[in-house]
Every structure is written in structure tokens, then in C-alpha cells.
Amino acid sequence: MTEKKQDKQFFSVGRVFFLLIVIPLSLVAFLIANGIFKVGETARERAVSVLDQKSQEEIKIRAINTADEVASFLKERENDILVATVLPATESAYKTFAMKTKGVWVKKDNKIQQIDMPLYVEMALVDKSGNELIKIRNGEVAPKAKLVNVSNPANTLYKSEDYFSKTIALNKAEVYVSRVTGWYVSKPDFEKGKRYSGIVRFATPVFDKSGVSGIVVMALDMRHLAAYTDHIVPTQSERVFEADAATGNYAYMVDNQGFVVSHPNDYHIEGLYPSGRPVPPLTKETADAQIKRGEEVLNLNLLAFMDPKLPAITADAAAGKMGLMSYTFAGHTKFVAYAPIKYFSRNYPKPAGFGWIGMGVDVGKFNEMVVAASKKIDQEVKSWTTAIVVIIIASMILLFGIAALLARGISRSIEKEVPEGAVPLEHYDEDEDEEDK
């Protein structure tokens, strides 16, 4: 076989390998690189448009859903107290009933874990004069010597509770629900790691044949209620252990009087001094002195001096409405979606109900995060694109080499199979034609 024919055969085999290997590989590599670029571009566009109209509506829907969950949770607790009225008046029956649990996230031994925690920190049966007959405290039966007369608010857990007088006058199946009550956590204490721990009391009268015989009361651990907002970051679907208030991107809860009752910064939550006296909320006249002391209780109805929109949001929610609004707080522009908690009782009447859920985003800080995220996405896209190009070039060189070797080997195999001096088919045909002529 002549050298010219061998080269021709080699290049024919080479073309086949090129068509079967190199071109498909190139197409796949191009599609991968293009896909990475488009994914990066889409992620960047979504990040930049995070607070567009659609995203705001999504946060609003999340606020509505959370408010509905809280309302359902409170209704379940109301049902619990009504069931408690038919329990046997024994310590064992009360202890068993008070041990209802619900999962909560806690930090223990520097690990975040979910544990089952009792819903109620206290449950008691009280006679019509205010004397405690049975009391379960933190899962244990209180000794007779520690039972008190709760008709005197000074004898109650927080030294100022009036749940007995508010409950004993109710009709059958009516339920008294207290406001959130707990010791105040100042800013210095919060920064040292202390967290708010309060209660919401549910109480209802108990009747016998002669009429009212007393009341039954249960104290809901406020941590279960706060869990509905504490773990939410409005702009992301994943829940967190503790939302960071410094980002301005968090959820909170406000009661029907405008007081904050759940917030990433616990020093904004209404609370009591050790004497049982409530810590006053910030006002225009007292704000500077209170902030200096680290006492920053927030009542949004009193914060018009920061932004008139703050009491406007509370008024709108108190009217049973949901909505979107922007306002200024501590020098930052914030966007908030709010929705009423539609749980109603004698002391949480319509339309305000228990209060409302707010989901806020610090627009300025979030834009900074978006810009940083966009830059990171760009860097990653460039990095991946560069890697793909390098892989393509290396693969091309390697495959060309392999194709050349394979083509050379096949060409030589064909050469060995063809006998020396054999006439090519096309040459044979030409000779036949000449003879015919």
C-alpha cells in the first residue's frame, strides 16, 4: 500500500474518531458551561430582586400563616383548660395532665437539639376563696406548706397577677387568658446570655352542685409561643436556631396593646421588675435615659417619635387587617409584613384578638448582603467556567492524541490484512472498463 493511501486511510479513521468523540464532548462541555452561567445569572437576579412585589407578597403570606398557627395553638390551650375542669381533683391526675409536651429547639452543651418540653410550668386547683388546693410546679407536686392564697396578687408567682379575681366572676366554659407575664431581661443581662422566660395563664371557673367552687389555672411556658417567631428569617425558607436582630431580617410578635412579646432581642419584650412592677416602655421623653440603663421595652403605640408609621401598623393590625408597610427604626429603613393573630377571648376581643405577627427586613442591610452575595455568585461562576475551559482543552488534547494512536493502529491493521500487490477495487473497475472498450 502506498504512503499516500496510508495517509488517506489514517485521516479517514481520524475523522471518524473526531466525529464520534470530540464533537459530542465539546457539545456537552458547552452545555455544562452555559448551564452554570445561566444558573449563576438566575441566582444573582433573584437575589437582587428579593424585595420585589412578588417577594413582599410571599413574606406577607408567611406572616399570615404564622399568625394562624399561633391562633390555633392558643385555641388548643383553651381546650386544655376546659378539659381540666372535669379531671379528678387529685394530685396524680393534675400532675399527669400538666406533663403535656411539645418539641422545642434548645442549645445544650454547645449543641443545638430538639427536646420535648412541658407546655405548662404550673397547674393549680384553687377554691372559691383563692386558696390553692393542688399545685403542680415544673412537673412536681407542691407541698401543702407552699400553697398560697392567690386572691392576693402579691402571693402569685410574679407578685402582681390578678387572674383569680378575673376568673372567679366568669361564666361556665368562659376562659381567662392573661397577657404575657415574666421577669424583665435587660440589655446587659441579655448580652451575657440571659433569655426571657415568661408565661401566659389560662384559667376558668369550676362548678359543683352549689355553683362556683373555685378555678383551675394553667401557666403556658412562653417559650412555646415564642418558638413560632424566634426561628424565622422572613427571606429564607430554612428555619434557624436564633434569628439575628443585627441583620434586621427577623419575625416578632406584638400583643393587642402594642407591646412586643416575642423578639430576637429579649430586652424589647415587656417584663416585670423583681417587685412585680412593670418596666415602663420607651417614650419620647424617657427613651434616652432608659436606653442608657439598658431598659428598652417597646410598645409600638408609643413610638411615633421614631416613625409615625409604627403606631399606624399597630392600629391597622388591631382593626383585624393585614398588610405591608415600610418604616424607620433606629436610623434604618425597614419593610414589614404584618397579620393579626385571630385568637379571641373575653380579654382578647375582636377585631384585635391576641395581637399580630410582624416579619421585617432591614432594606439597607439586606441590599448590602445581596450585593455581597451577587459578587460571590459572579466569582463562583467565573471559577467554574475557567475550570470547564481548562478541562475541555485538556480533554481535547488527550482525545486527539488517543484518536491519533487509535487511527494509526487501525490503519496499520488494515495494511497488514491487505496482501502485498493487491489491486484496489476502484483500480480494478477502471481496468475492466478499458477491456470492455
Residue pairs with C-beta under 8 A, 6 or more apart in sequence:
1 9
1 415
1 418
5 424
6 411
6 415
9 411
9 414
9 415
10 407
10 408
10 411
11 407
13 406
13 407
13 410
13 411
14 403
14 404
14 407
17 399
17 402
17 403
17 406
17 407
18 403
21 399
21 403
22 396
22 399
22 400
22 403
25 392
25 395
25 396
25 399
26 392
26 396
29 388
29 391
29 392
29 395
32 388
33 384
33 385
33 388
33 389
36 381
36 384
36 385
36 388
37 381
37 385
39 381
40 377
40 378
40 380
40 381
41 381
43 377
44 373
44 374
44 377
44 378
47 370
47 373
47 374
47 377
48 370
48 374
49 55
50 235
50 366
50 370
51 335
51 361
51 363
51 366
55 235
56 324
56 335
56 337
57 324
59 234
59 235
59 337
59 359
59 361
60 322
60 323
60 324
60 337
60 339
60 359
62 232
62 234
62 337
62 359
63 234
63 251
63 322
63 337
63 338
63 339
63 357
63 358
63 359
64 322
64 339
66 228
66 229
66 232
66 251
66 339
66 357
66 359
67 322
67 339
67 340
67 341
67 342
67 356
67 357
68 342
69 228
70 225
70 228
70 253
70 341
70 343
70 354
70 357
71 341
71 342
71 343
71 353
71 354
73 224
73 225
73 228
74 177
74 225
74 341
74 343
74 354
75 343
77 119
77 200
77 202
77 218
77 220
78 175
78 177
78 202
78 345
80 97
80 100
80 119
80 202
80 218
81 175
81 202
81 203
81 204
81 216
81 217
81 218
82 173
82 175
82 204
83 97
84 94
84 97
84 123
84 204
84 216
84 218
85 204
85 206
85 207
85 216
87 93
87 94
87 97
87 216
89 125
89 133
89 134
90 134
91 134
91 136
91 141
94 123
94 125
94 134
94 136
95 136
95 139
95 140
95 141
97 123
98 118
98 120
98 122
98 123
98 136
98 139
98 218
99 118
99 139
100 118
100 119
100 120
101 116
101 117
101 118
101 119
102 116
102 117
102 119
102 224
103 114
103 115
103 116
103 117
104 114
104 115
104 117
104 223
104 224
104 227
105 112
105 113
105 114
105 227
105 231
105 241
106 112
106 113
106 114
106 115
106 117
107 241
108 115
112 241
117 221
117 223
117 224
118 138
118 139
118 221
119 220
119 221
119 224
120 218
120 219
120 220
120 221
121 137
121 138
121 199
121 219
121 220
121 221
122 135
122 136
122 137
122 138
122 157
122 199
122 217
122 218
122 219
123 135
123 136
123 216
123 217
123 218
123 219
124 132
124 133
124 134
124 135
124 136
124 150
124 216
124 217
125 132
125 133
125 134
125 135
125 206
125 214
125 215
125 216
126 132
126 133
126 150
126 164
126 214
126 215
126 216
126 217
127 133
127 213
127 214
128 168
128 212
128 213
128 214
129 149
129 151
130 149
130 150
130 151
130 152
130 164
130 168
131 147
131 148
131 149
132 142
132 147
132 148
132 149
132 150
133 147
133 214
134 141
135 141
135 142
135 146
135 147
136 142
148 155
148 156
149 155
150 156
150 161
150 163
150 164
151 164
151 165
153 159
153 160
153 161
153 162
153 276
154 160
154 276
156 163
157 199
157 219
158 181
158 182
158 183
158 272
158 276
159 272
159 275
159 276
160 272
160 276
160 277
160 278
161 178
161 181
161 201
163 176
163 178
163 201
163 203
163 217
164 203
164 215
166 176
166 203
166 347
167 176
167 203
167 204
167 205
167 215
167 217
168 205
168 212
168 214
168 215
170 176
170 204
170 205
170 346
171 205
172 205
172 207
173 204
174 204
174 205
174 346
175 202
175 203
175 204
175 345
175 346
176 201
176 202
176 203
176 204
176 345
176 346
176 347
177 200
177 201
177 202
177 345
177 346
177 347
177 348
177 354
178 199
178 200
178 201
178 202
178 203
178 347
179 200
179 255
179 257
179 259
179 261
179 270
180 198
180 199
180 200
180 222
180 225
180 255
180 259
180 261
180 269
180 270
181 198
181 199
181 200
181 201
181 272
182 196
182 197
182 198
182 199
182 222
182 269
182 271
182 272
183 197
183 198
183 271
183 272
183 274
184 267
184 269
184 270
184 271
184 272
184 273
184 279
184 295
184 297
185 194
185 195
185 196
185 266
185 267
185 269
185 271
186 267
186 293
186 294
186 295
187 265
187 267
187 294
187 295
187 296
188 294
189 267
189 294
190 265
190 266
190 267
194 266
195 266
196 222
196 226
196 266
196 269
196 271
197 221
197 222
197 223
198 222
198 269
198 271
199 219
199 220
199 221
199 222
200 219
200 220
200 222
200 225
201 217
201 218
201 219
201 220
202 217
202 218
202 219
202 220
203 215
203 216
203 217
203 218
204 215
204 216
205 212
205 214
205 215
206 212
206 213
206 214
206 215
206 216
207 213
222 261
222 262
225 253
225 261
225 262
226 253
226 261
226 262
228 253
228 262
228 357
229 250
229 251
229 252
229 253
229 262
229 263
229 357
230 242
230 243
230 251
230 262
230 264
231 239
231 240
231 241
231 242
231 243
232 239
232 240
232 243
232 250
232 251
232 359
233 239
233 240
233 243
233 247
233 249
233 250
233 251
234 249
234 250
234 251
234 337
234 359
234 360
234 361
235 249
235 361
235 366
242 264
243 249
243 250
243 251
243 264
244 250
244 264
245 263
245 264
245 265
247 362
247 365
247 366
247 369
248 332
248 334
248 360
248 361
248 362
248 364
248 365
248 366
249 360
249 361
249 362
249 365
249 366
250 263
250 264
250 359
250 360
251 357
251 358
251 359
251 360
252 260
252 262
252 263
252 264
252 357
252 358
252 360
253 260
253 261
253 262
253 263
253 341
253 355
253 356
253 357
253 358
254 260
254 261
254 300
254 314
254 317
254 355
254 356
254 357
254 358
255 261
255 270
255 354
255 355
256 318
256 348
256 352
256 353
256 354
256 355
257 299
257 301
258 299
258 300
258 301
258 302
258 311
258 314
259 269
259 270
259 281
259 297
259 298
259 299
260 268
260 269
260 270
260 297
260 298
260 299
260 300
261 269
261 270
261 355
262 269
263 269
263 298
265 296
267 294
267 295
267 296
267 297
268 296
268 297
268 298
269 297
270 278
270 279
270 281
270 297
270 299
271 278
271 279
271 297
272 278
272 279
273 279
279 295
279 297
280 286
280 290
280 295
280 297
281 297
281 298
281 299
281 302
282 290
282 291
282 296
282 297
282 298
282 299
282 302
282 303
283 302
283 305
284 305
287 305
290 296
290 297
300 310
300 311
300 313
300 314
301 311
301 314
301 315
302 311
303 310
303 311
303 329
304 310
304 311
306 328
306 329
306 330
307 327
307 328
307 329
309 325
309 326
309 327
309 328
310 327
310 329
312 325
313 323
313 325
313 327
313 336
313 338
313 358
314 356
316 323
316 325
316 338
317 338
317 339
317 340
317 352
317 355
317 356
318 340
318 351
318 352
318 356
319 351
319 352
320 340
320 342
320 350
320 351
320 352
320 353
321 340
322 337
322 338
322 339
322 340
323 337
323 338
324 335
324 336
324 337
324 338
325 335
325 336
325 338
326 333
326 334
326 335
326 336
326 363
327 333
327 334
327 336
328 334
332 362
332 363
332 364
332 365
333 362
333 363
333 364
334 360
334 361
334 362
334 363
335 360
335 361
335 363
336 358
336 359
336 360
336 361
337 358
337 359
338 356
338 357
338 358
338 359
339 356
339 357
340 351
340 352
340 353
340 355
340 356
341 353
341 354
341 355
341 356
341 357
342 353
343 353
343 354
344 350
344 353
344 354
348 354
423 431
